[in-house]
Every structure is written in structure tokens, then in C-alpha cells.
Amino acid sequence: MSKHPMNLGASRSASLLILLVLGFAASSCDRGAGEQIGVAKKFTHAVVSNDENLIDSMVATARFKQHFDNQFTRAEMIRWFRTFYDFGTKRFLTKASADVDDKFAEELAGGMLRPGEIEETGKVRVRSAVPGQFDAYFWMVKQKDRPWGVAMVTKGEMKVFFK
């Protein structure tokens, strides 16, 4: 028997406190990434199900809207989105991550469909489920008094001209 008795109640309380602090720290590190990924997933579901009204409400730039106005491009986009999204489970087939610090508001100036101040931008990356295919990048934009929108989706990271 040890000469130093342990206070098991205090040890459990300390462990619980540490877990709560770590959980809070992890959730506060999200900084909107989860919301952007959720919007990208909602948009992907709209594209895969060809929900024109939802797509129109979420597309944020005139350049991106042109893609959906062209039937051939729309069909290609639907085929491509189905390679990384499962319609039945409403989930991405691979890992998605968000870069909330990617700032491209200046590039969007003059290219937005709806007037309004741009509050935030960021990118959501969805890993390709097809070997050799580029990852999908969702260029996200949040305008004042509007929900998050999608400025563009690209195959791989690249420079985009929104005007």
C-alpha cells in the first residue's frame, strides 16, 4: 500500500475539466469552417439533384451563373459533383476542409450577382474520390444581410476571374 493516498474525486474532476477545456478550444478553432462546409454540401446536393431554385439562390457571381445557364456545362458539373458526393446519404465521399483565411473579396468586386458589402470569403476543399482527378474547391462568399453563397467551384486550386 502506498504512503501517498490519492484523492480519486479530485483526479476525476481535473480530468473532466481538462476534457471540457480541450473540447471548447477545438470547437472555437472552427471559426466558421463547419458552416462553410455545410453550405458547400447543401450546394452540392442542389447541383446533384438539379434543384434550379436552390442553385440560383446560392450562386453568388455572374460568371458562375453562366455555367448553370449553359445546359452542357450544367450536365458536366452534375456528373463531376457525383464523383465526390453521395446523393443517398447527403455526404461528401471524401474529406472536406475549409480555409476561412483565404481572402479574395477584391477579386469579386464587380462580379457579384447581388449588390452588397462582402463580409467574408473562404474556400472549401473536397478531396477527389477519383484517383488522378483534381480536388474540388468551393469559393465561398458571405455578403452583409445574406447567407453564404458560392462564387465558383473549380477543379483544383487556380486563379479565377469573376468579372
C-alpha positions as a Python dict, from the first residue, in 0.01 Angstrom:
ca = {
    (1, 'M'): (0, 0, 0),
    (2, 'S'): (126, 346, -96),
    (3, 'K'): (212, 609, 164),
    (4, 'H'): (54, 878, -60),
    (5, 'P'): (-322, 832, -79),
    (6, 'M'): (-483, 955, -399),
    (7, 'N'): (-790, 1169, -397),
    (8, 'L'): (-979, 999, -681),
    (9, 'G'): (-1262, 1254, -676),
    (10, 'A'): (-1023, 1544, -737),
    (11, 'S'): (-840, 1349, -1007),
    (12, 'R'): (-1164, 1279, -1194),
    (13, 'S'): (-1275, 1641, -1162),
    (14, 'A'): (-943, 1762, -1302),
    (15, 'S'): (-968, 1516, -1592),
    (16, 'L'): (-1321, 1627, -1670),
    (17, 'L'): (-1216, 1994, -1658),
    (18, 'I'): (-928, 1925, -1897),
    (19, 'L'): (-1161, 1747, -2140),
    (20, 'L'): (-1410, 2035, -2130),
    (21, 'V'): (-1136, 2292, -2193),
    (22, 'L'): (-995, 2089, -2484),
    (23, 'G'): (-1342, 2044, -2631),
    (24, 'F'): (-1414, 2415, -2608),
    (25, 'A'): (-1078, 2502, -2763),
    (26, 'A'): (-1136, 2261, -3051),
    (27, 'S'): (-1483, 2397, -3121),
    (28, 'S'): (-1369, 2759, -3111),
    (29, 'C'): (-1093, 2681, -3364),
    (30, 'D'): (-1363, 2610, -3622),
    (31, 'R'): (-1411, 2986, -3687),
    (32, 'G'): (-1687, 2923, -3939),
    (33, 'A'): (-1525, 2633, -4124),
    (34, 'G'): (-1808, 2398, -4034),
    (35, 'E'): (-2066, 2645, -4162),
    (36, 'Q'): (-1882, 2688, -4493),
    (37, 'I'): (-1850, 2311, -4538),
    (38, 'G'): (-2223, 2274, -4463),
    (39, 'V'): (-2310, 2534, -4728),
    (40, 'A'): (-2081, 2363, -4981),
    (41, 'K'): (-2256, 2033, -4904),
    (42, 'K'): (-2601, 2193, -4941),
    (43, 'F'): (-2497, 2346, -5274),
    (44, 'T'): (-2354, 2014, -5394),
    (45, 'H'): (-2682, 1840, -5309),
    (46, 'A'): (-2872, 2107, -5503),
    (47, 'V'): (-2647, 2053, -5807),
    (48, 'V'): (-2663, 1673, -5795),
    (49, 'S'): (-3043, 1683, -5760),
    (50, 'N'): (-3061, 1961, -6026),
    (51, 'D'): (-3263, 2185, -5791),
    (52, 'E'): (-3263, 2502, -6004),
    (53, 'N'): (-3426, 2726, -5743),
    (54, 'L'): (-3177, 2636, -5472),
    (55, 'I'): (-2883, 2661, -5712),
    (56, 'D'): (-2998, 3007, -5825),
    (57, 'S'): (-3034, 3123, -5464),
    (58, 'M'): (-2682, 3009, -5374),
    (59, 'V'): (-2482, 3111, -5682),
    (60, 'A'): (-2315, 3442, -5594),
    (61, 'T'): (-2139, 3560, -5913),
    (62, 'A'): (-2249, 3632, -6269),
    (63, 'R'): (-1958, 3424, -6406),
    (64, 'F'): (-2066, 3117, -6209),
    (65, 'K'): (-2430, 3167, -6309),
    (66, 'Q'): (-2322, 3145, -6674),
    (67, 'H'): (-2207, 2788, -6605),
    (68, 'F'): (-2556, 2690, -6496),
    (69, 'D'): (-2727, 2877, -6779),
    (70, 'N'): (-2544, 2653, -7028),
    (71, 'Q'): (-2712, 2309, -7038),
    (72, 'F'): (-2395, 2127, -7144),
    (73, 'T'): (-2185, 2284, -6868),
    (74, 'R'): (-2461, 2218, -6613),
    (75, 'A'): (-2474, 1849, -6712),
    (76, 'E'): (-2093, 1821, -6686),
    (77, 'M'): (-2099, 1983, -6345),
    (78, 'I'): (-2368, 1743, -6223),
    (79, 'R'): (-2158, 1446, -6345),
    (80, 'W'): (-1845, 1582, -6180),
    (81, 'F'): (-2018, 1656, -5845),
    (82, 'R'): (-2149, 1298, -5836),
    (83, 'T'): (-1787, 1177, -5826),
    (84, 'F'): (-1736, 1327, -5478),
    (85, 'Y'): (-2090, 1336, -5330),
    (86, 'D'): (-2333, 1060, -5233),
    (87, 'F'): (-2689, 1175, -5304),
    (88, 'G'): (-2844, 898, -5092),
    (89, 'T'): (-2652, 975, -4773),
    (90, 'K'): (-2618, 1350, -4846),
    (91, 'R'): (-2246, 1331, -4768),
    (92, 'F'): (-1918, 1401, -4936),
    (93, 'L'): (-1739, 1077, -5025),
    (94, 'T'): (-1408, 1214, -4901),
    (95, 'K'): (-1266, 1462, -4654),
    (96, 'A'): (-1371, 1826, -4674),
    (97, 'S'): (-1181, 2113, -4516),
    (98, 'A'): (-1221, 2489, -4513),
    (99, 'D'): (-971, 2772, -4532),
    (100, 'V'): (-1151, 3058, -4360),
    (101, 'D'): (-848, 3285, -4404),
    (102, 'D'): (-849, 3277, -4785),
    (103, 'K'): (-939, 3633, -4877),
    (104, 'F'): (-1046, 3718, -5232),
    (105, 'A'): (-1306, 3993, -5184),
    (106, 'E'): (-1112, 4229, -5412),
    (107, 'E'): (-1127, 3978, -5697),
    (108, 'L'): (-1505, 3953, -5652),
    (109, 'A'): (-1561, 4330, -5686),
    (110, 'G'): (-1785, 4393, -5986),
    (111, 'G'): (-1864, 4025, -6034),
    (112, 'M'): (-2134, 3970, -5774),
    (113, 'L'): (-2493, 3893, -5883),
    (114, 'R'): (-2646, 4087, -5597),
    (115, 'P'): (-2529, 4420, -5460),
    (116, 'G'): (-2398, 4429, -5107),
    (117, 'E'): (-2089, 4453, -4895),
    (118, 'I'): (-1872, 4141, -4883),
    (119, 'E'): (-1814, 4046, -4519),
    (120, 'E'): (-1617, 3722, -4554),
    (121, 'T'): (-1467, 3485, -4807),
    (122, 'G'): (-1313, 3141, -4781),
    (123, 'K'): (-1258, 2818, -4967),
    (124, 'V'): (-1386, 2468, -4904),
    (125, 'R'): (-1172, 2187, -5041),
    (126, 'V'): (-1328, 1847, -5108),
    (127, 'R'): (-1075, 1577, -5183),
    (128, 'S'): (-1126, 1389, -5506),
    (129, 'A'): (-1261, 1038, -5474),
    (130, 'V'): (-1125, 952, -5820),
    (131, 'P'): (-752, 885, -5845),
    (132, 'G'): (-580, 1134, -6072),
    (133, 'Q'): (-867, 1385, -6061),
    (134, 'F'): (-826, 1731, -5907),
    (135, 'D'): (-990, 1820, -5575),
    (136, 'A'): (-1299, 2044, -5582),
    (137, 'Y'): (-1258, 2397, -5447),
    (138, 'F'): (-1571, 2588, -5346),
    (139, 'W'): (-1507, 2964, -5342),
    (140, 'M'): (-1739, 3085, -5066),
    (141, 'V'): (-1864, 3440, -5009),
    (142, 'K'): (-2071, 3597, -4733),
    (143, 'Q'): (-2240, 3928, -4812),
    (144, 'K'): (-2390, 4152, -4548),
    (145, 'D'): (-2750, 4052, -4465),
    (146, 'R'): (-2729, 3745, -4694),
    (147, 'P'): (-2650, 3379, -4628),
    (148, 'W'): (-2326, 3225, -4752),
    (149, 'G'): (-2311, 3183, -5130),
    (150, 'V'): (-2087, 3005, -5377),
    (151, 'A'): (-1883, 3233, -5602),
    (152, 'M'): (-1728, 2947, -5804),
    (153, 'V'): (-1631, 2580, -5790),
    (154, 'T'): (-1304, 2482, -5955),
    (155, 'K'): (-1121, 2161, -6031),
    (156, 'G'): (-804, 2222, -5837),
    (157, 'E'): (-681, 2549, -5694),
    (158, 'M'): (-643, 2816, -5960),
    (159, 'K'): (-681, 3184, -6032),
    (160, 'V'): (-1040, 3283, -6109),
    (161, 'F'): (-1158, 3595, -6287),
    (162, 'F'): (-1504, 3680, -6158),
    (163, 'K'): (-1578, 3968, -6398),
}
